[in-house]
Amino acid sequence: MDQKYVGDSPFTWKFLIDALEAHDDEYRKVYATSTPVEIKAVDISAGEGFLSKIYHTRISFDDSTSYEVVLKVPGIESVHQVFDNIANDGTEKHDTSTINTDSFVVDVHNRECDFYNLIGQKCGAPLLKTYLSQRITKGGPPGCILMESAIGKARAGTFSEGLTKEVIFDIAKALAHMAAYSLMNPLEGKYPFELYDHGNVAPMVPPMLKKLREFNEEWFGVGVERLQKYLVSEPFLKYVVVGHYKDVGLPGVLVHGDLWSNNILFDDAKNVNAFIDWQLIHEGSMTFDLSRILVVCTDAELRRECTEEAFQLYYETLKNLMEGEGKRLEFDFKTMMQEARVTMFSQMGDLLSMVPFCCSHMDKDDPRIQTVLVRAKAALDDIGGYIEEIGRRDEFLQ
């Protein structure tokens, strides 16, 4: 078994079995007397695992039973694939060699491992069971995360499928639990926001905005031209994400950092089953994740209708959780909404780049593209009102 590998990963069958025997109580209990005879692994990331490959793995035993798990292995193949797709469309190809994979992929993988190893279920977020989170260390073995399989029980959402009001409110309450955890267990700078420290983001934005304009120049041309100076300025973007909330006097909390439909699992009844892909967790703005849900995952009419109500629910849930522990919030709802308008701007800017990034593999006539283009158009229509909230907006432009 030490000569056979899980798919095209660097991990052997023996590694997988040993890890489950050491860390998975259910596996030890049910399969203690069974002998594994075959392991089949299918890469289910299909270009959507932005910074990893995800293997759905089935272990077959000599008694005809089987056991399924998921093995997540860090990598950056999807980044190259997306830009290859854009190049095939005849537009500018971004040179992904400028992405420092040696630092970026290692850092985000290790950050996710730290979340599962040190925080996990304690933060109150809905999570899958995780059996092993192996960090990447110099001279050590490759990194991976071994977790339960949700196939047949839940599925990830899709970009084009807008969330319902009920789901948004459920997510708001879960995020309030995360905030309460970190207010009662201060992160104390252990998880700084580092996404822009690798020089990866700004070079990726111009080809994405160019592609967005090619989808519909009438809708996006003038607005993108006006905003591009902000959307490519990493100092400005970093200030919006992790600077402004300090200026208005809000505490930092645990932030998922990439919470959108693709990173949420839903059961058959469309209820939230789990948040996944914790690679971008950081200490930051309490309104960041909910802003992302509202802007990126919600159709514009509902977003405009329920934004304040969703944040009100978040605030009241957080307030009640803290009071239940004998503590009080040191800020009011008005201050939190001042920050929310800034993170809404941030997410509207992200959405403009996400549309071409996530739709690069689709045919231009695919109706799903039109759905998210309408969402992006509404964000561009609204973004001007939000940017006015950022008093220091021109201070960071280079």
Residue pairs with C-beta under 8 A, 6 or more apart in sequence:
1 12
1 13
1 14
1 17
1 36
2 12
2 13
2 14
3 12
4 12
4 13
4 39
5 11
5 12
5 13
6 12
6 13
6 15
6 16
6 39
6 41
6 55
6 57
6 71
7 41
7 42
7 43
7 53
7 55
7 57
8 43
9 41
9 53
9 55
9 71
9 73
9 144
10 73
10 142
11 71
11 73
11 142
11 144
13 36
13 39
16 39
16 57
16 59
16 69
16 71
16 146
17 36
17 59
19 131
19 132
19 146
20 27
20 28
20 59
20 67
20 69
20 131
20 146
21 27
21 28
22 132
23 131
23 132
23 146
24 69
24 131
27 67
30 67
31 61
31 65
31 67
34 61
34 62
34 63
34 65
35 61
35 62
36 59
36 60
36 61
36 62
37 60
37 61
37 62
38 59
38 60
39 57
39 58
39 59
39 60
40 57
40 58
40 60
41 55
41 56
41 57
41 58
41 71
42 55
42 56
42 57
43 53
43 54
43 55
44 54
44 55
44 56
44 70
44 151
45 52
45 53
45 54
45 78
47 77
47 78
47 81
47 82
47 361
48 78
48 262
49 72
49 78
50 78
50 79
51 74
51 75
51 76
51 78
51 79
51 104
51 105
51 108
51 109
51 279
52 72
52 73
52 74
52 75
52 109
52 279
53 72
53 73
53 75
53 77
54 70
54 71
54 72
54 73
55 70
55 71
55 72
55 73
56 68
56 70
56 149
56 151
57 68
57 69
57 70
57 71
57 149
58 66
58 67
58 68
59 66
59 67
59 68
59 69
60 66
61 67
68 149
68 151
69 131
69 146
69 147
69 148
69 149
70 128
70 146
70 147
70 148
70 149
70 150
71 144
71 145
71 146
72 144
72 145
72 146
72 147
73 142
73 143
73 144
74 105
74 106
74 108
74 109
74 136
74 143
74 144
75 105
76 96
76 99
76 101
76 104
76 105
79 96
79 99
80 96
81 361
82 357
82 360
82 361
83 93
83 94
83 96
83 207
84 93
85 360
85 361
86 92
86 93
86 94
86 207
86 211
86 356
86 360
87 93
89 211
89 214
89 360
91 207
91 210
91 211
91 214
92 206
92 207
92 210
93 207
94 203
94 204
94 207
95 203
98 199
98 200
98 203
99 198
99 200
100 198
100 199
100 200
103 198
104 198
104 200
106 136
106 143
107 194
107 198
108 279
108 280
109 135
109 136
109 143
109 279
110 135
110 136
110 143
111 191
111 278
111 279
111 280
111 281
111 282
112 133
112 145
112 277
112 278
112 279
112 281
113 133
113 134
113 135
113 143
113 145
114 135
114 191
115 278
115 281
116 130
116 133
116 145
116 278
117 133
119 181
119 254
120 127
120 130
121 127
122 181
122 185
123 177
123 178
123 181
123 182
123 254
124 174
124 177
124 178
124 180
124 181
125 174
125 175
125 177
125 178
125 256
125 275
126 174
126 272
126 273
126 274
126 275
127 274
127 275
128 147
128 148
128 150
128 265
128 274
128 276
129 147
129 148
130 145
130 146
130 147
130 148
131 146
131 147
131 148
132 144
132 145
132 146
133 145
133 146
134 141
134 142
134 143
134 144
134 145
135 143
136 142
136 143
150 265
150 273
150 274
153 267
153 273
154 265
154 266
154 267
154 268
154 273
154 274
155 265
155 266
156 261
156 262
156 263
156 264
156 265
156 266
156 276
157 163
157 260
157 261
157 262
157 264
157 265
157 266
157 297
158 261
158 262
158 368
159 260
159 261
159 262
159 296
159 297
159 354
159 358
159 359
159 368
159 372
160 368
160 369
160 371
160 372
161 261
162 297
162 298
162 299
162 302
162 371
162 375
163 171
163 261
163 293
163 297
163 298
163 302
164 270
164 302
165 302
165 306
167 266
167 270
167 271
167 272
168 293
168 294
168 298
168 302
168 306
168 310
169 310
169 313
170 271
170 272
171 259
171 264
171 272
171 290
171 293
172 290
172 293
172 310
172 311
172 313
172 314
172 317
173 313
173 314
173 317
174 272
174 275
175 259
175 286
175 289
175 290
175 314
176 313
176 314
176 315
176 317
176 318
176 321
177 317
177 321
178 253
178 254
178 256
178 289
179 253
179 254
179 286
179 314
179 318
180 318
180 321
180 322
180 325
181 254
182 252
182 253
182 254
182 283
183 251
183 253
183 318
183 322
183 327
184 322
184 325
184 327
187 252
187 253
187 254
187 283
189 283
190 283
191 254
191 281
191 282
191 283
192 242
192 282
192 283
193 238
193 241
193 242
193 257
193 282
193 283
193 284
194 282
195 201
195 241
195 257
195 280
195 282
196 202
196 234
196 237
196 238
199 234
201 234
201 237
202 232
202 233
202 234
204 353
205 228
205 231
205 232
205 353
206 228
206 232
208 352
208 353
208 354
208 356
208 357
209 224
209 228
209 231
209 352
209 353
209 356
211 356
211 360
212 220
212 224
212 352
212 353
212 355
212 356
212 376
213 220
213 221
213 224
215 355
215 356
215 364
215 369
215 373
216 373
216 377
219 373
219 377
219 380
220 352
220 376
220 377
220 380
223 380
223 381
223 383
224 352
224 380
227 349
227 352
227 380
227 383
227 387
229 397
230 236
230 237
230 349
230 387
230 393
230 397
231 237
231 349
231 352
231 353
233 396
233 397
233 398
235 396
235 398
236 393
236 396
236 397
237 346
237 349
239 392
239 396
240 342
240 343
240 345
240 346
240 390
241 284
241 285
241 288
241 343
241 346
242 252
242 282
242 283
242 284
242 285
244 285
244 339
244 342
244 390
244 392
245 252
245 284
245 285
245 286
245 287
245 339
245 342
246 252
247 392
248 335
248 338
248 339
249 331
249 335
250 285
250 286
250 331
250 335
250 336
250 339
251 286
251 330
251 331
252 283
252 284
252 285
253 283
253 284
253 285
253 286
254 281
254 283
255 281
255 282
255 283
255 284
255 285
255 286
255 288
255 289
256 263
256 275
256 278
256 280
256 281
256 289
257 278
257 279
257 280
257 281
257 282
257 284
257 288
257 289
258 277
258 279
258 280
258 292
259 275
259 289
259 292
259 293
260 292
260 293
260 296
260 297
261 296
261 297
262 277
263 275
263 276
263 277
264 272
264 273
264 274
264 275
264 276
265 272
265 273
265 274
265 275
265 276
266 272
266 273
267 273
285 339
285 342
285 343
286 314
286 318
286 336
286 339
287 311
287 336
287 339
287 340
287 342
287 343
287 344
288 343
288 346
288 347
290 310
290 311
290 314
290 340
291 340
291 343
291 344
291 346
291 347
292 343
292 347
292 350
294 303
294 306
294 307
294 310
294 344
294 347
295 303
295 344
295 347
295 348
295 350
295 351
295 379
296 347
296 350
296 351
296 354
298 306
298 375
299 371
299 374
299 375
300 374
300 375
300 378
300 379
300 382
303 378
304 378
304 382
307 340
307 344
308 337
311 333
311 336
311 337
311 340
312 333
315 333
315 336
318 329
319 328
319 329
322 328
322 329
338 389
341 386
341 389
342 386
342 389
342 390
344 386
345 383
345 386
345 387
345 389
345 390
348 379
348 380
348 382
348 383
348 386
349 383
351 375
351 376
351 379
352 376
352 379
352 380
355 369
355 372
355 373
355 375
355 376
358 372
359 366
359 368
359 369
359 372
362 368
362 369
387 393
